[in-house]
Amino acid sequence: MDNSLVYVLRKNVRQYAMLIALIVITIFFQIVTNGILLVPMNVTNLILQNAYVFILAIGMTITILTGGNIDLSVGSIVAFIGAICGSLIITMNFSVGVALVCALVLGILIGAWQGFWIAYVRIPAFIVTLAGMLVFRGLTVFMLKGLTINPFPESFQFISSGFLPDIPMGWLGNLHSSAIILGAVCVIFYVISQLKHHASQKRDGFNTISGTVLIVQIVLVSAFIMLFSVWLARYKGIPFIFLIIGVLVLLYAFFTTRTVPGRFIYAMGGNEKAAKLSGINTNQMLFLAYVNMGFLAAIAGIAYTARLNAASPQSGLNFELDAIAACFIGGASAYGGIGTVVGSIIGALVMGVLNNGMSILGIGSDVQQIVKGLVLLFAVAFDVLSKKKSG
Amino acid sequence: MESEPILEMDNITKQFPGVTALQNVSLTIKKGEIHALVGENGAGKSTLMNILGGIYPYGSYSGRIVFENIERRFRDVRDSEKVGISIIHQELALSPYLSIGENIFLGNERARNQIINWDRTYKEAKALLNLVGLNENPRVIVKDIGVGKQQLVEIAKALSRQVKLLVLDEPTASLNEGDSEHLLQLLLDLKKHGITSILISHKLNEIVEVADSITVLRDGKVIETFEKGIDKIDEDRIIKGMVGRELVDRFPKRTPKIGSVALEVRDWNVYDPTNLERQIIKNVNLKVRRGEIVGIAGLMGAGRTELAMSVFGKSYGAKVKGTLIKDGKEIHINNARQAIQHGLAYATEDRKNAGLNLIGDLKENISIAGLDKISRRLVINNDKEINLAESYRQRLNIRSLNVFQKVGDLSGGNQQKVVLSKWIFAEPDVLFLDEPTRGIDVGAKFEIYTIINQLANEGKAIVFISSELPEILGISDRIYVMNDGRIVGEFQGSDATQEKIMKCIMESAGRVNHG
């Protein structure tokens, strides 16, 4: 058992490698942009700009895990959901609440539609979602008659541009109290869960990490959370969308690593035949993975439309590629069975920081694309080569 | 007619890591004869033919191959084909979406300057088809014709290459009676045209019908060669030659405590899902009791795996019909999940492709069929899982660093123990073990037998499928013999011998063929 920690580390080596790469890239741009990259305002912007990638990458991780299945339609779904919100709220004067419920239900239905063809008719996901990409883009343009509609009411815009309200606390000075409070709450939850976990492992007779290592780990992570909270507090506090992303990441990370259906997804991605013979309904898992992707694409569509403050026929273009790239940069296997939600978020951050950093430097989007493409290629090449060496 | 040899294989020895597949095998094939090669699965027939065909290149074996009086050193299949040797394997090597004509001339196109002459292709293909007695348009796509006809296309392909020695590996195994007759007749016709054949077959009646000589292989050695007209062809002697292996004490002792019937399969019928006309399992009836190990013996393709998988939640087959009675009550199961819930387990023969998640670790593989036992409201208790996996690792003596190791990195024997752990953890009442010792070394085999005995002693019913007769005899309390989708015999473990079982298979093959 003594080696277990080493093994867990080795198993996730790819993720740690990418985390280190993220830190290196961040430091690099922090230096070359003369510290602009990490000013509180830019950090907040980075989150707001990339919100849709984070949300889509979570869903994409799960479809990829089921067996390397990607979803090419999510960009078009984002646009289509935007068009629905625009039509309902701006053209037809429905309330924002009704529109949001409709958008989410529609996302689920779209996911079920594509999931049906993929899981039960067994048409390759690539084909089904390529068709979806065309269909939903076409529907978007049709609904909007090719025009952009705006503006949305403020309550809708709040989703992507609002910040959590502050409770007045004089002693904090200019700092936004919402961020500080939330940060503190997170730290408390983190410390309690770590201590609980440690105690339960001890009770079950595991030689876990020693107390000192645990304390060092808790202190480091807590310090990072607080630092990040203070950083956001110095600008406008916690963006509402950040809260949503945070909840989604925690939820899906827990789902994939700790629950029975989460385990089924890894098992079927590793070997579908074996999973089937072990009593897993692989068709159903595949179907649900796409239903979930539709649901998350709807959330991303709402978030992006709110940020743009417009429903446009051209919105969401190439979003699917960002999400897919984030997953693969984050260590997902193109054949399924390997990958994590957190890894994909790190992948999305790597691309986000690259984008943002280069934009600050005034580097054009042409060069940005070249760099992003090469990062994707080298990240996966690193993966393939390191596996060859070890295996 | 005293004819000279066309092929002499002299003192061929071939070793694989850990096993000697062929040991000083010498084989002489005379020009113009049909020479049959018989032996159990794993006797070395296919290895010998793979050496002849250049699949195992010169240098990977020791010994000499003399073909038409010249020593040959084939480096690959092309080399052997060039001198006129064609091997038709059990799994046909045709490209399913190309036409018959395209397949016949694949790699040998009727072309000038890389441009194919289609008129010539199909004209010559038609002539070759006439030669093998296949009345089909050469433009028909290969996947649209039956296996029997595909076999003939393969032979036509060999003829197009001016074949002198034709090797057929179990050509009639998947053919019906009419097609088999036609094929054997064709071999006799080709013989008249001076083409020599080597026929690998399990069907003694066929062999006796067409072969001029018969060589018996066992455990990588030649046991005997019979010649028609000189030696008396004695079926019993052939069978004894095939199986006469010494039974050493390779099996752990056990005193069976047999209880009530755990599972009964009645009137079980299954069809091939890719070909609904073809019946794979024909009216099978069997039962297995608690604490009993029931062996199912049979040759490859007898339908044993298909039987077990179709019982295990219809995991194989189409039009599955029949009755399952578990502990006296009829049960209806339609998928693997329901099968597991009803206390069945099936450990596959194909552990790499269908048994394990090779990129997953030990604990994930062990727990996957019984996650409900270590989870509450769908949340897995990780600590429990690790403890559980560790206990199986120790109990089954799985040699790995820990439970976090990737299963793909383990040896075959240890992988097999992971498969067993998984199914033991699912806590079944009836376990189907399909070739559980395939491809693993003797030491690991003994460990696996011991585990199986323990399971039986705990009152589980075991169905043990194996192609190795000594193993079946060594471990089973009762033995069913399967052939061609039917149960063709049943023995008490104490009465059974290798000869009896092999005879049972051979005679039933004869019966089936003669109607």
HADDOCK unambig.tbl for C-alpha pairs under 7 A between the chains (distance, minus, plus):
assign (segid A and resid 1 and name CA) (segid B and resid 402 and name CA) 6.65 0.50 0.50
assign (segid A and resid 4 and name CA) (segid B and resid 404 and name CA) 6.77 0.50 0.50
assign (segid A and resid 7 and name CA) (segid B and resid 404 and name CA) 6.37 0.50 0.50
assign (segid A and resid 201 and name CA) (segid B and resid 383 and name CA) 6.81 0.50 0.50
assign (segid A and resid 258 and name CA) (segid B and resid 379 and name CA) 5.72 0.50 0.50
assign (segid A and resid 258 and name CA) (segid B and resid 380 and name CA) 5.39 0.50 0.50
assign (segid A and resid 259 and name CA) (segid B and resid 378 and name CA) 5.34 0.50 0.50
assign (segid A and resid 259 and name CA) (segid B and resid 379 and name CA) 4.25 0.50 0.50
assign (segid A and resid 259 and name CA) (segid B and resid 380 and name CA) 5.28 0.50 0.50
assign (segid A and resid 260 and name CA) (segid B and resid 371 and name CA) 6.66 0.50 0.50
assign (segid A and resid 260 and name CA) (segid B and resid 378 and name CA) 5.13 0.50 0.50
assign (segid A and resid 260 and name CA) (segid B and resid 379 and name CA) 6.13 0.50 0.50
assign (segid A and resid 260 and name CA) (segid B and resid 380 and name CA) 6.19 0.50 0.50
assign (segid A and resid 267 and name CA) (segid B and resid 357 and name CA) 6.41 0.50 0.50
assign (segid A and resid 270 and name CA) (segid B and resid 357 and name CA) 5.05 0.50 0.50
assign (segid A and resid 270 and name CA) (segid B and resid 358 and name CA) 6.85 0.50 0.50
assign (segid A and resid 270 and name CA) (segid B and resid 359 and name CA) 6.00 0.50 0.50
assign (segid A and resid 270 and name CA) (segid B and resid 360 and name CA) 6.77 0.50 0.50
assign (segid A and resid 271 and name CA) (segid B and resid 356 and name CA) 6.97 0.50 0.50
assign (segid A and resid 271 and name CA) (segid B and resid 357 and name CA) 5.10 0.50 0.50
assign (segid A and resid 273 and name CA) (segid B and resid 354 and name CA) 4.94 0.50 0.50
assign (segid A and resid 274 and name CA) (segid B and resid 354 and name CA) 4.20 0.50 0.50
assign (segid A and resid 274 and name CA) (segid B and resid 355 and name CA) 4.77 0.50 0.50
assign (segid A and resid 274 and name CA) (segid B and resid 356 and name CA) 5.72 0.50 0.50
assign (segid A and resid 274 and name CA) (segid B and resid 357 and name CA) 6.75 0.50 0.50
assign (segid A and resid 276 and name CA) (segid B and resid 336 and name CA) 6.91 0.50 0.50
assign (segid A and resid 277 and name CA) (segid B and resid 336 and name CA) 5.72 0.50 0.50
assign (segid A and resid 278 and name CA) (segid B and resid 336 and name CA) 6.66 0.50 0.50
assign (segid A and resid 278 and name CA) (segid B and resid 368 and name CA) 6.73 0.50 0.50
assign (segid A and resid 278 and name CA) (segid B and resid 369 and name CA) 4.93 0.50 0.50
assign (segid A and resid 279 and name CA) (segid B and resid 336 and name CA) 4.52 0.50 0.50
assign (segid A and resid 279 and name CA) (segid B and resid 337 and name CA) 3.78 0.50 0.50
assign (segid A and resid 279 and name CA) (segid B and resid 340 and name CA) 6.88 0.50 0.50
assign (segid A and resid 279 and name CA) (segid B and resid 369 and name CA) 6.50 0.50 0.50
assign (segid A and resid 280 and name CA) (segid B and resid 337 and name CA) 6.49 0.50 0.50
